[in-house]
Amino acid sequence: MLIPPQLNNDHQVIKNLLKALLALVVVAIIIWVYRQQTTGELSNKVSMLTQQNTELHSQNTTLTTQYNDLINDTRHQQQTEAIQKATHTELLQQLTELQDNVIELNKELNFYQNITQGSATSKLQIRELKVIADSKKADQFHYRLVMSQGKKITKPITGQLSITVTGQVDNKPETLKLNQHQLKLRHVQVFTGQIKLAKNMAPKSIKITLIQNKKTTLSRTLDWNVTTSPTQLER
């Protein structure tokens, strides 16, 4: 049986269309499979990166906390060391002052033991004279004068004790009178006071005078800065 040429052509066209459609379906399936595979890999990658980011963020938080704790500990240690250093310096200074006080107290004790045991001289004397510069003002000084005698007396020695400083101002003699002290001495008496020099005054000596019943009974001039050697003032 013969097939008309027109029908044969139509059949060929349909066959070609079916092949083309089949090819499109295959391509669509391939694209879909590829996309599904790629999307899955990307999702896994995103999930993995998200997890890593969370872990790194946690580690960063932990390290930041540890760093801040370390900084605080370091500051605390530095403050503690500074306090310990300041305390050590202060204690060392106090120890030095205490040692100096012990030395001075031993001198005082020895002095009073000599007086009370009768081993000191019976003559009225300047037992000690110290002139100490003021640490803040160059023209001011502090003095400490100790008078003593070793006689057994029933009535104290009384009188007015005056102290004067002599020196020079611009090569001219200058005398500075200090406050008078009331002497009422049985064995020992201590006098203290301040000296404020005149402007540009160069001190040379200190004069100690005892006045009794309006008469000068004792007078002695000592060099400036003599502080320890006992100087007898005979009556």
Secondary structure, DSSP 8 states (H G I E B T S, - for coil): ----HHHHHHHHHHHHHHHHHHHHHHHHHHHHHHHHHHHHHHHHHHHHHHHHHHHHHHHHHHHHHHHHHHHHHHHHHHHHHHHHHHHHHHHHHHHHHHHHHHHHHHHHHHHHHHHHTT-S-SS-EEEEEEEEE-SS-TTEEEEEEEEE-----SS-EEEEEEEEEEEEETTEEEEEE---EEEEESSEEEEEEEEE--TTEEEEEEEEEEEETTEEEEEEEEETT--SS-EE---
